[in-house]
Amino acid sequence: KTAAAITQGKEATEMTLYRNFMAKYQARQLHIIMTEDSFTHFAHHMVWVTQLAFTLASLTLLGLWVFYEKVEAFVGTFMVVTIAASAYYVKAHHLGEITVDGKHVPIVRYVDWITTTPIMLYELCHIAHVDNQTTFMIVGTDLLMLFFGIASALVAHHHFQVKLNFFVASCVFYLIMVLTLHVDVAHGFALKA
């Protein structure tokens, strides 16, 4: 055999191996798409683990609230982790989505954010000894950011301009919130306290 024939033979063998690999790869991808794969199964178990962790944290904070003298330190955190535990319980049962215009919207996630982020931001402002109007500004811009973000998620794609306007409004309120946190909380009241 000549060197050219040997090279052609090796190339043919490599091409056959490549085709076999691609056929197996595509079959595996199709199997993953058509059935619940191991990653999805693992992710579902992790949702339950997370829900259990939040539940244990809720029970611990409730116990501390009952038996500890300075109970105000536990109330906000108890509310946040209890809401999160409830949200993960709903997610674990695959109940947290609604369908709007043919797309799945994770409504339980939005309810979780609307109820927990104001509490967390309030606690942050309270720890930093921020005045009431600054606290209200931070919590209010957080709620407006979430409202416009959720509105953007719910608007159908064929209303692109409305969807984009809601998204931009959400980003603007996010920037206002972050700037207020940075200027008035991080460099303002927190340094004075």
C-alpha beads as a LAMMPS data file, in Angstrom:
LAMMPS data file: protein, C-alpha beads

193 atoms
192 bonds

1 atom types
1 bond types

-500.0 500.0 xlo xhi
-500.0 500.0 ylo yhi
-500.0 500.0 zlo zhi

Masses

1 110.0

Atoms # bond

1 1 1 0.000 0.000 0.000
2 1 1 1.090 3.475 -0.698
3 1 1 1.298 6.262 1.868
4 1 1 -1.697 7.967 0.251
5 1 1 -3.817 4.818 0.612
6 1 1 -2.834 4.451 4.267
7 1 1 -3.689 8.116 4.900
8 1 1 -7.047 7.695 3.156
9 1 1 -7.748 4.614 5.265
10 1 1 -6.960 6.461 8.495
11 1 1 -9.143 9.396 7.428
12 1 1 -12.002 7.020 6.591
13 1 1 -11.638 5.344 9.995
14 1 1 -11.549 8.714 11.765
15 1 1 -14.619 9.851 9.816
16 1 1 -16.486 6.663 10.762
17 1 1 -15.565 7.150 14.430
18 1 1 -16.691 10.778 14.238
19 1 1 -20.032 9.814 12.646
20 1 1 -20.602 7.101 15.279
21 1 1 -19.777 9.580 18.048
22 1 1 -22.150 12.200 16.623
23 1 1 -24.935 9.635 16.194
24 1 1 -24.556 8.545 19.835
25 1 1 -24.359 12.188 20.962
26 1 1 -27.523 13.143 19.074
27 1 1 -29.344 10.066 20.388
28 1 1 -28.360 11.034 23.957
29 1 1 -29.515 14.611 23.421
30 1 1 -32.838 13.348 22.083
31 1 1 -33.176 11.029 25.080
32 1 1 -32.534 13.953 27.462
33 1 1 -35.139 16.070 25.699
34 1 1 -37.743 13.301 25.525
35 1 1 -37.369 11.979 29.093
36 1 1 -36.578 13.364 32.497
37 1 1 -32.822 13.129 32.679
38 1 1 -30.697 12.598 35.752
39 1 1 -29.908 16.318 36.072
40 1 1 -33.594 17.219 36.229
41 1 1 -34.103 14.471 38.784
42 1 1 -31.139 15.785 40.812
43 1 1 -32.425 19.381 40.564
44 1 1 -35.845 18.296 41.847
45 1 1 -34.193 16.645 44.844
46 1 1 -32.179 19.798 45.483
47 1 1 -35.411 21.817 45.600
48 1 1 -36.605 19.491 48.373
49 1 1 -33.260 19.798 50.199
50 1 1 -33.466 23.589 49.966
51 1 1 -37.055 23.532 51.197
52 1 1 -36.019 21.378 54.152
53 1 1 -33.137 23.733 54.991
54 1 1 -35.457 26.756 54.946
55 1 1 -37.994 24.893 57.088
56 1 1 -35.337 23.978 59.654
57 1 1 -34.122 27.585 59.673
58 1 1 -37.710 28.771 60.210
59 1 1 -38.209 26.420 63.127
60 1 1 -34.859 27.443 64.637
61 1 1 -35.703 31.137 64.368
62 1 1 -39.150 30.521 65.836
63 1 1 -37.533 28.722 68.762
64 1 1 -35.099 31.583 69.272
65 1 1 -37.951 34.064 69.121
66 1 1 -39.847 32.140 71.810
67 1 1 -36.912 31.542 74.176
68 1 1 -34.582 34.497 73.596
69 1 1 -34.942 37.902 75.241
70 1 1 -34.161 40.176 72.273
71 1 1 -36.846 38.858 69.946
72 1 1 -36.844 41.772 67.466
73 1 1 -33.654 40.397 65.909
74 1 1 -35.443 37.242 64.736
75 1 1 -38.800 38.432 63.423
76 1 1 -37.796 39.718 59.968
77 1 1 -35.446 36.828 59.284
78 1 1 -38.082 34.352 60.456
79 1 1 -40.567 35.857 57.988
80 1 1 -38.085 35.750 55.094
81 1 1 -37.044 32.117 55.587
82 1 1 -40.626 30.981 56.256
83 1 1 -41.819 32.607 53.029
84 1 1 -38.880 31.018 51.199
85 1 1 -39.688 27.603 52.721
86 1 1 -43.283 27.964 51.572
87 1 1 -42.212 29.019 48.076
88 1 1 -39.848 26.050 47.736
89 1 1 -42.595 23.727 48.967
90 1 1 -44.826 24.992 46.162
91 1 1 -41.959 24.657 43.644
92 1 1 -41.211 21.116 44.824
93 1 1 -44.790 20.134 43.985
94 1 1 -44.516 21.781 40.532
95 1 1 -47.334 24.219 41.369
96 1 1 -45.616 27.586 41.147
97 1 1 -46.141 28.418 37.474
98 1 1 -48.935 29.920 35.434
99 1 1 -49.215 30.048 31.663
100 1 1 -49.624 33.446 30.039
101 1 1 -49.811 33.651 26.235
102 1 1 -48.317 30.163 25.955
103 1 1 -45.260 30.752 28.150
104 1 1 -44.624 29.517 31.657
105 1 1 -44.306 32.254 34.280
106 1 1 -42.818 31.269 37.683
107 1 1 -45.380 33.226 39.709
108 1 1 -44.339 31.723 43.057
109 1 1 -40.852 33.143 42.545
110 1 1 -42.312 36.615 42.013
111 1 1 -44.520 36.350 45.094
112 1 1 -41.445 35.218 47.042
113 1 1 -39.450 38.245 45.869
114 1 1 -42.281 40.741 46.463
115 1 1 -42.727 39.566 50.029
116 1 1 -39.123 38.910 51.098
117 1 1 -36.950 41.605 49.513
118 1 1 -38.763 44.525 51.225
119 1 1 -38.291 42.797 54.583
120 1 1 -34.592 42.232 53.923
121 1 1 -34.072 45.803 52.738
122 1 1 -35.968 47.156 55.738
123 1 1 -33.724 45.128 58.063
124 1 1 -30.633 46.415 56.284
125 1 1 -31.828 50.007 56.694
126 1 1 -32.730 49.354 60.331
127 1 1 -29.259 47.957 61.069
128 1 1 -27.670 51.017 59.416
129 1 1 -29.906 53.411 61.405
130 1 1 -31.324 54.952 58.228
131 1 1 -34.097 57.531 58.521
132 1 1 -37.689 56.687 57.548
133 1 1 -37.827 58.508 54.202
134 1 1 -34.644 56.795 52.958
135 1 1 -35.952 53.414 54.088
136 1 1 -39.249 54.105 52.326
137 1 1 -37.364 55.147 49.166
138 1 1 -35.331 51.933 49.139
139 1 1 -38.283 49.627 49.816
140 1 1 -40.514 51.562 47.399
141 1 1 -38.023 51.446 44.523
142 1 1 -37.517 47.725 45.182
143 1 1 -41.262 47.124 44.861
144 1 1 -41.492 49.287 41.720
145 1 1 -38.534 47.427 40.199
146 1 1 -40.241 44.099 40.897
147 1 1 -43.618 45.317 39.631
148 1 1 -42.231 46.533 36.304
149 1 1 -40.017 43.449 35.953
150 1 1 -42.961 41.128 36.490
151 1 1 -45.078 43.198 34.098
152 1 1 -42.325 42.868 31.491
153 1 1 -42.244 39.097 31.998
154 1 1 -46.018 38.818 31.615
155 1 1 -46.366 40.934 28.456
156 1 1 -46.456 38.892 25.249
157 1 1 -43.535 39.169 22.827
158 1 1 -45.709 40.669 20.098
159 1 1 -46.065 43.755 22.344
160 1 1 -42.310 44.261 22.236
161 1 1 -42.318 48.017 22.863
162 1 1 -44.520 47.701 25.963
163 1 1 -42.373 44.824 27.212
164 1 1 -39.212 46.880 26.636
165 1 1 -40.691 49.943 28.390
166 1 1 -41.557 47.877 31.469
167 1 1 -38.077 46.352 31.458
168 1 1 -36.366 49.740 31.181
169 1 1 -38.553 51.136 33.996
170 1 1 -37.568 48.153 36.153
171 1 1 -33.881 48.829 35.451
172 1 1 -34.278 52.528 36.291
173 1 1 -35.872 51.737 39.669
174 1 1 -33.129 49.172 40.318
175 1 1 -30.465 51.813 39.695
176 1 1 -32.243 54.299 41.966
177 1 1 -32.426 51.645 44.701
178 1 1 -28.749 50.696 44.369
179 1 1 -27.615 54.329 44.302
180 1 1 -29.709 55.115 47.373
181 1 1 -28.245 52.101 49.158
182 1 1 -24.734 53.115 48.164
183 1 1 -24.956 56.839 48.872
184 1 1 -27.384 57.048 51.785
185 1 1 -26.873 53.712 53.542
186 1 1 -23.296 52.574 52.881
187 1 1 -21.653 55.997 52.872
188 1 1 -24.283 57.949 54.746
189 1 1 -26.017 56.697 57.836
190 1 1 -23.940 53.554 58.338
191 1 1 -20.694 55.536 58.700
192 1 1 -22.341 57.949 61.140
193 1 1 -23.655 55.138 63.326

Bonds

1 1 1 2
2 1 2 3
3 1 3 4
4 1 4 5
5 1 5 6
6 1 6 7
7 1 7 8
8 1 8 9
9 1 9 10
10 1 10 11
11 1 11 12
12 1 12 13
13 1 13 14
14 1 14 15
15 1 15 16
16 1 16 17
17 1 17 18
18 1 18 19
19 1 19 20
20 1 20 21
21 1 21 22
22 1 22 23
23 1 23 24
24 1 24 25
25 1 25 26
26 1 26 27
27 1 27 28
28 1 28 29
29 1 29 30
30 1 30 31
31 1 31 32
32 1 32 33
33 1 33 34
34 1 34 35
35 1 35 36
36 1 36 37
37 1 37 38
38 1 38 39
39 1 39 40
40 1 40 41
41 1 41 42
42 1 42 43
43 1 43 44
44 1 44 45
45 1 45 46
46 1 46 47
47 1 47 48
48 1 48 49
49 1 49 50
50 1 50 51
51 1 51 52
52 1 52 53
53 1 53 54
54 1 54 55
55 1 55 56
56 1 56 57
57 1 57 58
58 1 58 59
59 1 59 60
60 1 60 61
61 1 61 62
62 1 62 63
63 1 63 64
64 1 64 65
65 1 65 66
66 1 66 67
67 1 67 68
68 1 68 69
69 1 69 70
70 1 70 71
71 1 71 72
72 1 72 73
73 1 73 74
74 1 74 75
75 1 75 76
76 1 76 77
77 1 77 78
78 1 78 79
79 1 79 80
80 1 80 81
81 1 81 82
82 1 82 83
83 1 83 84
84 1 84 85
85 1 85 86
86 1 86 87
87 1 87 88
88 1 88 89
89 1 89 90
90 1 90 91
91 1 91 92
92 1 92 93
93 1 93 94
94 1 94 95
95 1 95 96
96 1 96 97
97 1 97 98
98 1 98 99
99 1 99 100
100 1 100 101
101 1 101 102
102 1 102 103
103 1 103 104
104 1 104 105
105 1 105 106
106 1 106 107
107 1 107 108
108 1 108 109
109 1 109 110
110 1 110 111
111 1 111 112
112 1 112 113
113 1 113 114
114 1 114 115
115 1 115 116
116 1 116 117
117 1 117 118
118 1 118 119
119 1 119 120
120 1 120 121
121 1 121 122
122 1 122 123
123 1 123 124
124 1 124 125
125 1 125 126
126 1 126 127
127 1 127 128
128 1 128 129
129 1 129 130
130 1 130 131
131 1 131 132
132 1 132 133
133 1 133 134
134 1 134 135
135 1 135 136
136 1 136 137
137 1 137 138
138 1 138 139
139 1 139 140
140 1 140 141
141 1 141 142
142 1 142 143
143 1 143 144
144 1 144 145
145 1 145 146
146 1 146 147
147 1 147 148
148 1 148 149
149 1 149 150
150 1 150 151
151 1 151 152
152 1 152 153
153 1 153 154
154 1 154 155
155 1 155 156
156 1 156 157
157 1 157 158
158 1 158 159
159 1 159 160
160 1 160 161
161 1 161 162
162 1 162 163
163 1 163 164
164 1 164 165
165 1 165 166
166 1 166 167
167 1 167 168
168 1 168 169
169 1 169 170
170 1 170 171
171 1 171 172
172 1 172 173
173 1 173 174
174 1 174 175
175 1 175 176
176 1 176 177
177 1 177 178
178 1 178 179
179 1 179 180
180 1 180 181
181 1 181 182
182 1 182 183
183 1 183 184
184 1 184 185
185 1 185 186
186 1 186 187
187 1 187 188
188 1 188 189
189 1 189 190
190 1 190 191
191 1 191 192
192 1 192 193
